[in-house]
Every structure is written in C-alpha cells, then in structure tokens.
C-alpha cells in the first residue's frame, strides 16, 4: 500500500503555543495518510526534510 505524505500549513490559532510565544503565526506539519505525524515546524524547509525522511522510511518498509 502506498502512503500519502504531505506538508500542510497551519495559520493563526492552529499554531502551537510554543511557536506563538516566539512570535510565529504560521507553521508547517507533516501528514501521513491524512494524520499529523511529529511536531510542528517553524519553517517549510524543516517540514520538507521531515517529509523526505518519512518517504525514505516508508519506502524501505514497503520494499521489504
């Protein structure tokens, strides 16, 4: 089964309090099959790196 791995943006009240305390009003999260996995990221680049790690991990799992 192929997994769908996406990066989604969260804005405003959806941003975790810790990031809001740093003055951020937007964050990015990784979704695997529509479910949030891991933490919220302050940058899109970090979220894309996490997505790549998920893709690599799930690719190894599916190949086995």
PDBQT receptor file of N, H, CA, C and O in Angstrom, charges set to zero:
ATOM      1  N   UNK A   1       0.839  -1.183   0.000  1.00  0.00    +0.000 N 
ATOM      2  CA  UNK A   1       0.000   0.000   0.000  1.00  0.00    +0.000 C 
ATOM      3  C   UNK A   1       0.885   1.248   0.000  1.00  0.00    +0.000 C 
ATOM      4  O   UNK A   1       1.824   1.341   0.791  1.00  0.00    +0.000 OA
ATOM      5  N   UNK A   2       0.596   2.190  -0.867  1.00  0.00    +0.000 N 
ATOM      6  H   UNK A   2      -0.167   2.114  -1.509  1.00  0.00    +0.000 HD
ATOM      7  CA  UNK A   2       1.332   3.445  -0.910  1.00  0.00    +0.000 C 
ATOM      8  C   UNK A   2       0.745   4.423   0.088  1.00  0.00    +0.000 C 
ATOM      9  O   UNK A   2      -0.472   4.578   0.189  1.00  0.00    +0.000 OA
ATOM     10  N   UNK A   3       1.624   5.076   0.820  1.00  0.00    +0.000 N 
ATOM     11  H   UNK A   3       2.613   4.951   0.738  1.00  0.00    +0.000 HD
ATOM     12  CA  UNK A   3       1.192   6.080   1.784  1.00  0.00    +0.000 C 
ATOM     13  C   UNK A   3       1.252   7.455   1.145  1.00  0.00    +0.000 C 
ATOM     14  O   UNK A   3       2.147   7.744   0.351  1.00  0.00    +0.000 OA
ATOM     15  N   UNK A   4       0.296   8.300   1.497  1.00  0.00    +0.000 N 
ATOM     16  H   UNK A   4      -0.431   8.065   2.142  1.00  0.00    +0.000 HD
ATOM     17  CA  UNK A   4       0.282   9.684   1.041  1.00  0.00    +0.000 C 
ATOM     18  C   UNK A   4       0.974  10.528   2.099  1.00  0.00    +0.000 C 
ATOM     19  O   UNK A   4       0.556  10.531   3.257  1.00  0.00    +0.000 OA
ATOM     20  N   UNK A   5       2.022  11.240   1.719  1.00  0.00    +0.000 N 
ATOM     21  H   UNK A   5       2.362  11.237   0.778  1.00  0.00    +0.000 HD
ATOM     22  CA  UNK A   5       2.777  12.064   2.656  1.00  0.00    +0.000 C 
ATOM     23  C   UNK A   5       2.736  13.502   2.154  1.00  0.00    +0.000 C 
ATOM     24  O   UNK A   5       3.183  13.798   1.046  1.00  0.00    +0.000 OA
ATOM     25  N   UNK A   6       2.195  14.387   2.981  1.00  0.00    +0.000 N 
ATOM     26  H   UNK A   6       1.833  14.146   3.882  1.00  0.00    +0.000 HD
ATOM     27  CA  UNK A   6       2.010  15.783   2.594  1.00  0.00    +0.000 C 
ATOM     28  C   UNK A   6       2.576  16.716   3.651  1.00  0.00    +0.000 C 
ATOM     29  O   UNK A   6       2.778  16.332   4.803  1.00  0.00    +0.000 OA
ATOM     30  N   UNK A   7       2.825  17.948   3.233  1.00  0.00    +0.000 N 
ATOM     31  H   UNK A   7       2.660  18.260   2.298  1.00  0.00    +0.000 HD
ATOM     32  CA  UNK A   7       3.158  19.029   4.155  1.00  0.00    +0.000 C 
ATOM     33  C   UNK A   7       1.983  20.000   4.121  1.00  0.00    +0.000 C 
ATOM     34  O   UNK A   7       1.548  20.431   3.053  1.00  0.00    +0.000 OA
ATOM     35  N   UNK A   8       1.479  20.338   5.302  1.00  0.00    +0.000 N 
ATOM     36  H   UNK A   8       1.832  19.988   6.169  1.00  0.00    +0.000 HD
ATOM     37  CA  UNK A   8       0.350  21.264   5.408  1.00  0.00    +0.000 C 
ATOM     38  C   UNK A   8       0.762  22.476   6.236  1.00  0.00    +0.000 C 
ATOM     39  O   UNK A   8       1.628  22.385   7.106  1.00  0.00    +0.000 OA
ATOM     40  N   UNK A   9       0.141  23.588   5.957  1.00  0.00    +0.000 N 
ATOM     41  H   UNK A   9      -0.563  23.663   5.250  1.00  0.00    +0.000 HD
ATOM     42  CA  UNK A   9       0.412  24.811   6.707  1.00  0.00    +0.000 C 
ATOM     43  C   UNK A   9      -0.711  25.033   7.717  1.00  0.00    +0.000 C 
ATOM     44  O   UNK A   9      -1.882  24.787   7.431  1.00  0.00    +0.000 OA
ATOM     45  N   UNK A  10      -0.330  25.503   8.900  1.00  0.00    +0.000 N 
ATOM     46  H   UNK A  10       0.622  25.703   9.133  1.00  0.00    +0.000 HD
ATOM     47  CA  UNK A  10      -1.309  25.873   9.931  1.00  0.00    +0.000 C 
ATOM     48  C   UNK A  10      -1.119  27.361  10.210  1.00  0.00    +0.000 C 
ATOM     49  O   UNK A  10       0.009  27.844  10.311  1.00  0.00    +0.000 OA
ATOM     50  N   UNK A  11      -2.227  28.077  10.332  1.00  0.00    +0.000 N 
ATOM     51  H   UNK A  11      -3.143  27.684  10.249  1.00  0.00    +0.000 HD
ATOM     52  CA  UNK A  11      -2.188  29.527  10.482  1.00  0.00    +0.000 C 
ATOM     53  C   UNK A  11      -2.989  29.944  11.710  1.00  0.00    +0.000 C 
ATOM     54  O   UNK A  11      -4.009  29.336  12.035  1.00  0.00    +0.000 OA
ATOM     55  N   UNK A  12      -2.522  30.979  12.381  1.00  0.00    +0.000 N 
ATOM     56  H   UNK A  12      -1.694  31.473  12.117  1.00  0.00    +0.000 HD
ATOM     57  CA  UNK A  12      -3.267  31.590  13.483  1.00  0.00    +0.000 C 
ATOM     58  C   UNK A  12      -3.387  30.698  14.698  1.00  0.00    +0.000 C 
ATOM     59  O   UNK A  12      -2.381  30.233  15.233  1.00  0.00    +0.000 OA
ATOM     60  N   UNK A  13      -4.619  30.454  15.143  1.00  0.00    +0.000 N 
ATOM     61  H   UNK A  13      -5.436  30.832  14.709  1.00  0.00    +0.000 HD
ATOM     62  CA  UNK A  13      -4.839  29.708  16.386  1.00  0.00    +0.000 C 
ATOM     63  C   UNK A  13      -4.425  28.246  16.272  1.00  0.00    +0.000 C 
ATOM     64  O   UNK A  13      -4.303  27.570  17.293  1.00  0.00    +0.000 OA
ATOM     65  N   UNK A  14      -4.207  27.740  15.067  1.00  0.00    +0.000 N 
ATOM     66  H   UNK A  14      -4.306  28.289  14.237  1.00  0.00    +0.000 HD
ATOM     67  CA  UNK A  14      -3.732  26.369  14.893  1.00  0.00    +0.000 C 
ATOM     68  C   UNK A  14      -2.260  26.200  15.207  1.00  0.00    +0.000 C 
ATOM     69  O   UNK A  14      -1.777  25.076  15.346  1.00  0.00    +0.000 OA
ATOM     70  N   UNK A  15      -1.540  27.309  15.320  1.00  0.00    +0.000 N 
ATOM     71  H   UNK A  15      -1.932  28.222  15.207  1.00  0.00    +0.000 HD
ATOM     72  CA  UNK A  15      -0.108  27.271  15.612  1.00  0.00    +0.000 C 
ATOM     73  C   UNK A  15       0.077  26.968  17.100  1.00  0.00    +0.000 C 
ATOM     74  O   UNK A  15      -0.547  27.619  17.938  1.00  0.00    +0.000 OA
ATOM     75  N   UNK A  16       0.924  25.989  17.443  1.00  0.00    +0.000 N 
ATOM     76  H   UNK A  16       1.431  25.460  16.762  1.00  0.00    +0.000 HD
ATOM     77  CA  UNK A  16       1.143  25.652  18.851  1.00  0.00    +0.000 C 
ATOM     78  C   UNK A  16       1.617  26.861  19.675  1.00  0.00    +0.000 C 
ATOM     79  O   UNK A  16       2.289  27.754  19.159  1.00  0.00    +0.000 OA
ATOM     80  N   UNK A  17       1.258  26.869  20.941  1.00  0.00    +0.000 N 
ATOM     81  H   UNK A  17       0.712  26.144  21.361  1.00  0.00    +0.000 HD
ATOM     82  CA  UNK A  17       1.573  27.987  21.834  1.00  0.00    +0.000 C 
ATOM     83  C   UNK A  17       3.068  28.285  21.889  1.00  0.00    +0.000 C 
ATOM     84  O   UNK A  17       3.463  29.449  21.952  1.00  0.00    +0.000 OA
ATOM     85  N   UNK A  18       3.899  27.248  21.867  1.00  0.00    +0.000 N 
ATOM     86  H   UNK A  18       3.577  26.303  21.816  1.00  0.00    +0.000 HD
ATOM     87  CA  UNK A  18       5.351  27.467  21.940  1.00  0.00    +0.000 C 
ATOM     88  C   UNK A  18       5.848  28.279  20.742  1.00  0.00    +0.000 C 
ATOM     89  O   UNK A  18       6.730  29.125  20.888  1.00  0.00    +0.000 OA
ATOM     90  N   UNK A  19       5.291  28.026  19.576  1.00  0.00    +0.000 N 
ATOM     91  H   UNK A  19       4.574  27.338  19.458  1.00  0.00    +0.000 HD
ATOM     92  CA  UNK A  19       5.690  28.798  18.394  1.00  0.00    +0.000 C 
ATOM     93  C   UNK A  19       5.072  30.196  18.421  1.00  0.00    +0.000 C 
ATOM     94  O   UNK A  19       5.703  31.167  18.002  1.00  0.00    +0.000 OA
ATOM     95  N   UNK A  20       3.842  30.292  18.912  1.00  0.00    +0.000 N 
ATOM     96  H   UNK A  20       3.330  29.503  19.251  1.00  0.00    +0.000 HD
ATOM     97  CA  UNK A  20       3.214  31.610  19.036  1.00  0.00    +0.000 C 
ATOM     98  C   UNK A  20       4.006  32.492  19.992  1.00  0.00    +0.000 C 
ATOM     99  O   UNK A  20       4.130  33.696  19.768  1.00  0.00    +0.000 OA
ATOM    100  N   UNK A  21       4.544  31.898  21.060  1.00  0.00    +0.000 N 
ATOM    101  H   UNK A  21       4.444  30.920  21.242  1.00  0.00    +0.000 HD
ATOM    102  CA  UNK A  21       5.340  32.649  22.028  1.00  0.00    +0.000 C 
ATOM    103  C   UNK A  21       6.608  33.215  21.388  1.00  0.00    +0.000 C 
ATOM    104  O   UNK A  21       7.153  34.215  21.856  1.00  0.00    +0.000 OA
ATOM    105  N   UNK A  22       7.067  32.576  20.327  1.00  0.00    +0.000 N 
ATOM    106  H   UNK A  22       6.624  31.764  19.947  1.00  0.00    +0.000 HD
ATOM    107  CA  UNK A  22       8.246  33.065  19.586  1.00  0.00    +0.000 C 
ATOM    108  C   UNK A  22       7.848  34.075  18.516  1.00  0.00    +0.000 C 
ATOM    109  O   UNK A  22       8.688  34.527  17.737  1.00  0.00    +0.000 OA
ATOM    110  N   UNK A  23       6.569  34.426  18.480  1.00  0.00    +0.000 N 
ATOM    111  H   UNK A  23       5.887  34.059  19.113  1.00  0.00    +0.000 HD
ATOM    112  CA  UNK A  23       6.092  35.418  17.537  1.00  0.00    +0.000 C 
ATOM    113  C   UNK A  23       5.659  34.857  16.196  1.00  0.00    +0.000 C 
ATOM    114  O   UNK A  23       5.386  35.617  15.268  1.00  0.00    +0.000 OA
ATOM    115  N   UNK A  24       5.593  33.541  16.080  1.00  0.00    +0.000 N 
ATOM    116  H   UNK A  24       5.815  32.923  16.835  1.00  0.00    +0.000 HD
ATOM    117  CA  UNK A  24       5.205  32.923  14.815  1.00  0.00    +0.000 C 
ATOM    118  C   UNK A  24       3.692  32.780  14.738  1.00  0.00    +0.000 C 
ATOM    119  O   UNK A  24       3.040  32.422  15.719  1.00  0.00    +0.000 OA
ATOM    120  N   UNK A  25       3.148  33.058  13.577  1.00  0.00    +0.000 N 
ATOM    121  H   UNK A  25       3.678  33.348  12.780  1.00  0.00    +0.000 HD
ATOM    122  CA  UNK A  25       1.709  32.926  13.352  1.00  0.00    +0.000 C 
ATOM    123  C   UNK A  25       1.401  31.889  12.282  1.00  0.00    +0.000 C 
ATOM    124  O   UNK A  25       0.252  31.732  11.870  1.00  0.00    +0.000 OA
ATOM    125  N   UNK A  26       2.433  31.186  11.836  1.00  0.00    +0.000 N 
ATOM    126  H   UNK A  26       3.366  31.313  12.171  1.00  0.00    +0.000 HD
ATOM    127  CA  UNK A  26       2.272  30.145  10.823  1.00  0.00    +0.000 C 
ATOM    128  C   UNK A  26       3.284  29.042  11.115  1.00  0.00    +0.000 C 
ATOM    129  O   UNK A  26       4.388  29.309  11.589  1.00  0.00    +0.000 OA
ATOM    130  N   UNK A  27       2.895  27.794  10.828  1.00  0.00    +0.000 N 
ATOM    131  H   UNK A  27       1.998  27.576  10.443  1.00  0.00    +0.000 HD
ATOM    132  CA  UNK A  27       3.817  26.669  10.976  1.00  0.00    +0.000 C 
ATOM    133  C   UNK A  27       3.440  25.600   9.958  1.00  0.00    +0.000 C 
ATOM    134  O   UNK A  27       2.397  25.682   9.309  1.00  0.00    +0.000 OA
ATOM    135  N   UNK A  28       4.297  24.606   9.831  1.00  0.00    +0.000 N 
ATOM    136  H   UNK A  28       5.144  24.540  10.358  1.00  0.00    +0.000 HD
ATOM    137  CA  UNK A  28       4.076  23.525   8.870  1.00  0.00    +0.000 C 
ATOM    138  C   UNK A  28       4.104  22.196   9.602  1.00  0.00    +0.000 C 
ATOM    139  O   UNK A  28       4.855  22.022  10.562  1.00  0.00    +0.000 OA
ATOM    140  N   UNK A  29       3.286  21.262   9.147  1.00  0.00    +0.000 N 
ATOM    141  H   UNK A  29       2.676  21.403   8.367  1.00  0.00    +0.000 HD
ATOM    142  CA  UNK A  29       3.227  19.929   9.738  1.00  0.00    +0.000 C 
ATOM    143  C   UNK A  29       3.273  18.884   8.628  1.00  0.00    +0.000 C 
ATOM    144  O   UNK A  29       2.952  19.168   7.474  1.00  0.00    +0.000 OA
ATOM    145  N   UNK A  30       3.679  17.671   8.999  1.00  0.00    +0.000 N 
ATOM    146  H   UNK A  30       3.940  17.440   9.936  1.00  0.00    +0.000 HD
ATOM    147  CA  UNK A  30       3.715  16.557   8.055  1.00  0.00    +0.000 C 
ATOM    148  C   UNK A  30       2.506  15.670   8.320  1.00  0.00    +0.000 C 
ATOM    149  O   UNK A  30       2.217  15.315   9.462  1.00  0.00    +0.000 OA
ATOM    150  N   UNK A  31       1.809  15.321   7.253  1.00  0.00    +0.000 N 
ATOM    151  H   UNK A  31       2.044  15.610   6.325  1.00  0.00    +0.000 HD
ATOM    152  CA  UNK A  31       0.656  14.428   7.330  1.00  0.00    +0.000 C 
ATOM    153  C   UNK A  31       0.983  13.139   6.594  1.00  0.00    +0.000 C 
ATOM    154  O   UNK A  31       1.443  13.164   5.452  1.00  0.00    +0.000 OA
ATOM    155  N   UNK A  32       0.742  12.017   7.254  1.00  0.00    +0.000 N 
ATOM    156  H   UNK A  32       0.369  11.997   8.181  1.00  0.00    +0.000 HD
ATOM    157  CA  UNK A  32       0.889  10.708   6.620  1.00  0.00    +0.000 C 
ATOM    158  C   UNK A  32      -0.504  10.097   6.573  1.00  0.00    +0.000 C 
ATOM    159  O   UNK A  32      -1.123   9.842   7.606  1.00  0.00    +0.000 OA
ATOM    160  N   UNK A  33      -0.983   9.869   5.360  1.00  0.00    +0.000 N 
ATOM    161  H   UNK A  33      -0.480  10.077   4.521  1.00  0.00    +0.000 HD
ATOM    162  CA  UNK A  33      -2.347   9.374   5.152  1.00  0.00    +0.000 C 
ATOM    163  C   UNK A  33      -3.372  10.232   5.890  1.00  0.00    +0.000 C 
ATOM    164  O   UNK A  33      -4.326   9.719   6.475  1.00  0.00    +0.000 OA
ATOM    165  N   UNK A  34      -3.155  11.553   5.853  1.00  0.00    +0.000 N 
ATOM    166  H   UNK A  34      -2.380  11.970   5.378  1.00  0.00    +0.000 HD
ATOM    167  CA  UNK A  34      -4.094  12.500   6.440  1.00  0.00    +0.000 C 
ATOM    168  C   UNK A  34      -3.964  12.718   7.929  1.00  0.00    +0.000 C 
ATOM    169  O   UNK A  34      -4.699  13.529   8.492  1.00  0.00    +0.000 OA
ATOM    170  N   UNK A  35      -3.044  12.014   8.592  1.00  0.00    +0.000 N 
ATOM    171  H   UNK A  35      -2.448  11.355   8.134  1.00  0.00    +0.000 HD
ATOM    172  CA  UNK A  35      -2.865  12.156  10.036  1.00  0.00    +0.000 C 
ATOM    173  C   UNK A  35      -1.556  12.869  10.322  1.00  0.00    +0.000 C 
ATOM    174  O   UNK A  35      -0.519  12.551   9.740  1.00  0.00    +0.000 OA
ATOM    175  N   UNK A  36      -1.617  13.835  11.223  1.00  0.00    +0.000 N 
ATOM    176  H   UNK A  36      -2.460  14.094  11.695  1.00  0.00    +0.000 HD
ATOM    177  CA  UNK A  36      -0.417  14.586  11.588  1.00  0.00    +0.000 C 
ATOM    178  C   UNK A  36       0.595  13.666  12.258  1.00  0.00    +0.000 C 
ATOM    179  O   UNK A  36       0.250  12.872  13.132  1.00  0.00    +0.000 OA
ATOM    180  N   UNK A  37       1.842  13.787  11.835  1.00  0.00    +0.000 N 
ATOM    181  H   UNK A  37       2.122  14.432  11.124  1.00  0.00    +0.000 HD
ATOM    182  CA  UNK A  37       2.931  12.996  12.417  1.00  0.00    +0.000 C 
ATOM    183  C   UNK A  37       4.019  13.939  12.898  1.00  0.00    +0.000 C 
ATOM    184  O   UNK A  37       4.472  14.810  12.155  1.00  0.00    +0.000 OA
ATOM    185  N   UNK A  38       4.431  13.764  14.124  1.00  0.00    +0.000 N 
ATOM    186  H   UNK A  38       4.063  13.057  14.727  1.00  0.00    +0.000 HD
ATOM    187  CA  UNK A  38       5.528  14.568  14.659  1.00  0.00    +0.000 C 
ATOM    188  C   UNK A  38       5.092  15.952  15.099  1.00  0.00    +0.000 C 
ATOM    189  O   UNK A  38       3.927  16.198  15.412  1.00  0.00    +0.000 OA
ATOM    190  N   UNK A  39       6.056  16.833  15.110  1.00  0.00    +0.000 N 
ATOM    191  H   UNK A  39       7.002  16.633  14.855  1.00  0.00    +0.000 HD
ATOM    192  CA  UNK A  39       5.883  18.169  15.654  1.00  0.00    +0.000 C 
ATOM    193  C   UNK A  39       5.511  19.174  14.575  1.00  0.00    +0.000 C 
ATOM    194  O   UNK A  39       5.517  18.860  13.384  1.00  0.00    +0.000 OA
ATOM    195  N   UNK A  40       5.193  20.365  15.002  1.00  0.00    +0.000 N 
ATOM    196  H   UNK A  40       5.188  20.620  15.968  1.00  0.00    +0.000 HD
ATOM    197  CA  UNK A  40       5.000  21.478  14.069  1.00  0.00    +0.000 C 
ATOM    198  C   UNK A  40       6.365  22.113  13.822  1.00  0.00    +0.000 C 
ATOM    199  O   UNK A  40       7.185  22.217  14.734  1.00  0.00    +0.000 OA
ATOM    200  N   UNK A  41       6.598  22.532  12.594  1.00  0.00    +0.000 N 
ATOM    201  H   UNK A  41       5.931  22.448  11.854  1.00  0.00    +0.000 HD
ATOM    202  CA  UNK A  41       7.882  23.105  12.214  1.00  0.00    +0.000 C 
ATOM    203  C   UNK A  41       7.744  24.596  11.959  1.00  0.00    +0.000 C 
ATOM    204  O   UNK A  41       6.736  25.059  11.427  1.00  0.00    +0.000 OA
ATOM    205  N   UNK A  42       8.773  25.341  12.348  1.00  0.00    +0.000 N 
ATOM    206  H   UNK A  42       9.592  24.964  12.781  1.00  0.00    +0.000 HD
ATOM    207  CA  UNK A  42       8.777  26.785  12.160  1.00  0.00    +0.000 C 
ATOM    208  C   UNK A  42       9.057  27.172  10.716  1.00  0.00    +0.000 C 
ATOM    209  O   UNK A  42       8.746  28.289  10.302  1.00  0.00    +0.000 OA
ATOM    210  N   UNK A  43       9.643  26.259   9.945  1.00  0.00    +0.000 N 
ATOM    211  H   UNK A  43       9.896  25.352  10.282  1.00  0.00    +0.000 HD
ATOM    212  CA  UNK A  43       9.930  26.570   8.543  1.00  0.00    +0.000 C 
ATOM    213  C   UNK A  43       9.433  25.446   7.637  1.00  0.00    +0.000 C 
ATOM    214  O   UNK A  43       9.367  24.282   8.032  1.00  0.00    +0.000 OA
ATOM    215  N   UNK A  44       9.090  25.831   6.421  1.00  0.00    +0.000 N 
ATOM    216  H   UNK A  44       9.143  26.776   6.100  1.00  0.00    +0.000 HD
ATOM    217  CA  UNK A  44       8.646  24.844   5.430  1.00  0.00    +0.000 C 
ATOM    218  C   UNK A  44       9.789  23.898   5.082  1.00  0.00    +0.000 C 
ATOM    219  O   UNK A  44       9.571  22.706   4.865  1.00  0.00    +0.000 OA
ATOM    220  N   UNK A  45      11.010  24.433   5.030  1.00  0.00    +0.000 N 
ATOM    221  H   UNK A  45      11.187  25.401   5.206  1.00  0.00    +0.000 HD
ATOM    222  CA  UNK A  45      12.182  23.609   4.721  1.00  0.00    +0.000 C 
ATOM    223  C   UNK A  45      12.316  22.455   5.712  1.00  0.00    +0.000 C 
ATOM    224  O   UNK A  45      12.579  21.323   5.307  1.00  0.00    +0.000 OA
ATOM    225  N   UNK A  46      12.138  22.729   7.002  1.00  0.00    +0.000 N 
ATOM    226  H   UNK A  46      11.924  23.649   7.331  1.00  0.00    +0.000 HD
ATOM    227  CA  UNK A  46      12.217  21.671   8.015  1.00  0.00    +0.000 C 
ATOM    228  C   UNK A  46      11.135  20.618   7.792  1.00  0.00    +0.000 C 
ATOM    229  O   UNK A  46      11.388  19.419   7.910  1.00  0.00    +0.000 OA
ATOM    230  N   UNK A  47       9.936  21.074   7.470  1.00  0.00    +0.000 N 
ATOM    231  H   UNK A  47       9.730  22.048   7.374  1.00  0.00    +0.000 HD
ATOM    232  CA  UNK A  47       8.837  20.135   7.229  1.00  0.00    +0.000 C 
ATOM    233  C   UNK A  47       9.113  19.278   5.996  1.00  0.00    +0.000 C 
ATOM    234  O   UNK A  47       8.802  18.087   5.991  1.00  0.00    +0.000 OA
ATOM    235  N   UNK A  48       9.689  19.867   4.957  1.00  0.00    +0.000 N 
ATOM    236  H   UNK A  48       9.942  20.835   4.961  1.00  0.00    +0.000 HD
ATOM    237  CA  UNK A  48      10.018  19.103   3.752  1.00  0.00    +0.000 C 
ATOM    238  C   UNK A  48      11.104  18.071   4.031  1.00  0.00    +0.000 C 
ATOM    239  O   UNK A  48      11.074  16.974   3.474  1.00  0.00    +0.000 OA
ATOM    240  N   UNK A  49      12.067  18.416   4.892  1.00  0.00    +0.000 N 
ATOM    241  H   UNK A  49      12.092  19.307   5.345  1.00  0.00    +0.000 HD
ATOM    242  CA  UNK A  49      13.095  17.450   5.288  1.00  0.00    +0.000 C 
ATOM    243  C   UNK A  49      12.469  16.287   6.044  1.00  0.00    +0.000 C 
ATOM    244  O   UNK A  49      12.845  15.133   5.834  1.00  0.00    +0.000 OA
ATOM    245  N   UNK A  50      11.520  16.583   6.918  1.00  0.00    +0.000 N 
ATOM    246  H   UNK A  50      11.215  17.520   7.088  1.00  0.00    +0.000 HD
ATOM    247  CA  UNK A  50      10.826  15.533   7.659  1.00  0.00    +0.000 C 
ATOM    248  C   UNK A  50      10.020  14.657   6.704  1.00  0.00    +0.000 C 
ATOM    249  O   UNK A  50      10.002  13.434   6.843  1.00  0.00    +0.000 OA
ATOM    250  N   UNK A  51       9.355  15.281   5.736  1.00  0.00    +0.000 N 
ATOM    251  H   UNK A  51       9.369  16.275   5.623  1.00  0.00    +0.000 HD
ATOM    252  CA  UNK A  51       8.591  14.517   4.743  1.00  0.00    +0.000 C 
ATOM    253  C   UNK A  51       9.511  13.568   3.979  1.00  0.00    +0.000 C 
ATOM    254  O   UNK A  51       9.152  12.417   3.730  1.00  0.00    +0.000 OA
ATOM    255  N   UNK A  52      10.695  14.048   3.610  1.00  0.00    +0.000 N 
ATOM    256  H   UNK A  52      10.987  14.983   3.813  1.00  0.00    +0.000 HD
ATOM    257  CA  UNK A  52      11.651  13.200   2.890  1.00  0.00    +0.000 C 
ATOM    258  C   UNK A  52      12.069  12.008   3.746  1.00  0.00    +0.000 C 
ATOM    259  O   UNK A  52      12.227  10.899   3.237  1.00  0.00    +0.000 OA
ATOM    260  N   UNK A  53      12.249  12.239   5.043  1.00  0.00    +0.000 N 
ATOM    261  H   UNK A  53      12.121  13.140   5.457  1.00  0.00    +0.000 HD
ATOM    262  CA  UNK A  53      12.605  11.139   5.946  1.00  0.00    +0.000 C 
ATOM    263  C   UNK A  53      11.471  10.117   6.025  1.00  0.00    +0.000 C 
ATOM    264  O   UNK A  53      11.716   8.911   6.023  1.00  0.00    +0.000 OA
ATOM    265  N   UNK A  54      10.230  10.603   6.095  1.00  0.00    +0.000 N 
ATOM    266  H   UNK A  54      10.031  11.583   6.098  1.00  0.00    +0.000 HD
ATOM    267  CA  UNK A  54       9.081   9.689   6.106  1.00  0.00    +0.000 C 
ATOM    268  C   UNK A  54       9.020   8.890   4.815  1.00  0.00    +0.000 C 
ATOM    269  O   UNK A  54       8.774   7.684   4.837  1.00  0.00    +0.000 OA
ATOM    270  N   UNK A  55       9.244   9.560   3.686  1.00  0.00    +0.000 N 
ATOM    271  H   UNK A  55       9.444  10.540   3.667  1.00  0.00    +0.000 HD
ATOM    272  CA  UNK A  55       9.207   8.877   2.396  1.00  0.00    +0.000 C 
ATOM    273  C   UNK A  55      10.276   7.794   2.332  1.00  0.00    +0.000 C 
ATOM    274  O   UNK A  55      10.018   6.692   1.849  1.00  0.00    +0.000 OA
ATOM    275  N   UNK A  56      11.468   8.101   2.814  1.00  0.00    +0.000 N 
ATOM    276  H   UNK A  56      11.678   8.996   3.206  1.00  0.00    +0.000 HD
ATOM    277  CA  UNK A  56      12.547   7.115   2.813  1.00  0.00    +0.000 C 
ATOM    278  C   UNK A  56      12.198   5.937   3.712  1.00  0.00    +0.000 C 
ATOM    279  O   UNK A  56      12.391   4.781   3.334  1.00  0.00    +0.000 OA
ATOM    280  N   UNK A  57      11.686   6.230   4.902  1.00  0.00    +0.000 N 
ATOM    281  H   UNK A  57      11.529   7.169   5.209  1.00  0.00    +0.000 HD
ATOM    282  CA  UNK A  57      11.342   5.171   5.853  1.00  0.00    +0.000 C 
ATOM    283  C   UNK A  57      10.231   4.283   5.311  1.00  0.00    +0.000 C 
ATOM    284  O   UNK A  57      10.336   3.057   5.360  1.00  0.00    +0.000 OA
ATOM    285  N   UNK A  58       9.185   4.884   4.802  1.00  0.00    +0.000 N 
ATOM    286  H   UNK A  58       9.100   5.879   4.762  1.00  0.00    +0.000 HD
ATOM    287  CA  UNK A  58       8.066   4.094   4.299  1.00  0.00    +0.000 C 
ATOM    288  C   UNK A  58       8.440   3.361   3.023  1.00  0.00    +0.000 C 
ATOM    289  O   UNK A  58       7.919   2.278   2.756  1.00  0.00    +0.000 OA
ATOM    290  N   UNK A  59       9.329   3.931   2.238  1.00  0.00    +0.000 N 
ATOM    291  H   UNK A  59       9.752   4.810   2.455  1.00  0.00    +0.000 HD
ATOM    292  CA  UNK A  59       9.808   3.246   1.038  1.00  0.00    +0.000 C 
ATOM    293  C   UNK A  59      10.562   1.980   1.377  1.00  0.00    +0.000 C 
ATOM    294  O   UNK A  59      10.420   0.963   0.699  1.00  0.00    +0.000 OA
ATOM    295  N   UNK A  60      11.370   2.040   2.438  1.00  0.00    +0.000 N 
ATOM    296  H   UNK A  60      11.485   2.867   2.989  1.00  0.00    +0.000 HD
ATOM    297  CA  UNK A  60      12.107   0.845   2.889  1.00  0.00    +0.000 C 
ATOM    298  C   UNK A  60      11.141  -0.197   3.421  1.00  0.00    +0.000 C 
ATOM    299  O   UNK A  60      11.307  -1.390   3.168  1.00  0.00    +0.000 OA
ATOM    300  N   UNK A  61      10.131   0.250   4.159  1.00  0.00    +0.000 N 
ATOM    301  H   UNK A  61       9.996   1.220   4.364  1.00  0.00    +0.000 HD
ATOM    302  CA  UNK A  61       9.160  -0.673   4.740  1.00  0.00    +0.000 C 
ATOM    303  C   UNK A  61       8.371  -1.381   3.644  1.00  0.00    +0.000 C 
ATOM    304  O   UNK A  61       8.143  -2.588   3.721  1.00  0.00    +0.000 OA
ATOM    305  N   UNK A  62       7.955  -0.634   2.626  1.00  0.00    +0.000 N 
ATOM    306  H   UNK A  62       8.140   0.347   2.564  1.00  0.00    +0.000 HD
ATOM    307  CA  UNK A  62       7.149  -1.215   1.558  1.00  0.00    +0.000 C 
ATOM    308  C   UNK A  62       7.973  -2.127   0.662  1.00  0.00    +0.000 C 
ATOM    309  O   UNK A  62       7.435  -3.063   0.072  1.00  0.00    +0.000 OA
ATOM    310  N   UNK A  63       9.271  -1.866   0.551  1.00  0.00    +0.000 N 
ATOM    311  H   UNK A  63       9.709  -1.105   1.030  1.00  0.00    +0.000 HD
ATOM    312  CA  UNK A  63      10.131  -2.694  -0.301  1.00  0.00    +0.000 C 
ATOM    313  C   UNK A  63      10.451  -4.030   0.362  1.00  0.00    +0.000 C 
ATOM    314  O   UNK A  63      10.777  -5.004  -0.316  1.00  0.00    +0.000 OA
ATOM    315  N   UNK A  64      10.358  -4.072   1.682  1.00  0.00    +0.000 N 
ATOM    316  H   UNK A  64      10.093  -3.281   2.233  1.00  0.00    +0.000 HD
ATOM    317  CA  UNK A  64      10.714  -5.300   2.417  1.00  0.00    +0.000 C 
ATOM    318  C   UNK A  64       9.663  -6.376   2.280  1.00  0.00    +0.000 C 
ATOM    319  O   UNK A  64       9.817  -7.463   2.838  1.00  0.00    +0.000 OA
TER     320      UNK A  64
